[in-house]
Amino acid sequence: MEVDIPADVPCSSTAVNSVIRMGTAGLIWGSCSGPYEANKLGLAGIHRASFIAKSVGRFGFQWGLFAAIFSSTRCGLQRYRRRNDWVNVLTAGVVAGAAFGAGTRNWKQVAGATGLVCLLCHVAEDSR
């Protein structure tokens, strides 16, 4: 099942939709993992609340930023190539992975792994 992006929907709208969805998922993840990490660190009181709030914000921002980069790259490639295929998904995944892996020593591995995961998700989605 291929999802075509209509010509009248701008890529910015697609990116904003993705940011809202993935940012919300990141907020939920941060609110679940924040207390767990705070317990592991032995934090209590105001330090615990501050740590959890920072965790929620960090995960929400990171997930939203990844979604923005991936969605806008995929949409732009789809418009440029006039095709909706696995190449767009793989390229967008590699670009988004490279953006997040730029601060690590193994940014090439991060970019490749992200592209592969995005490609596998696309294949799973198309097989339905």
Salt bridges, closest charged atoms under 4 A:
GLU37 OE2 - LYS40 NZ 3.96
ASP85 OD1 - ARG81 NH1 2.76
ASP126 OD2 - HIS122 NE2 3.16
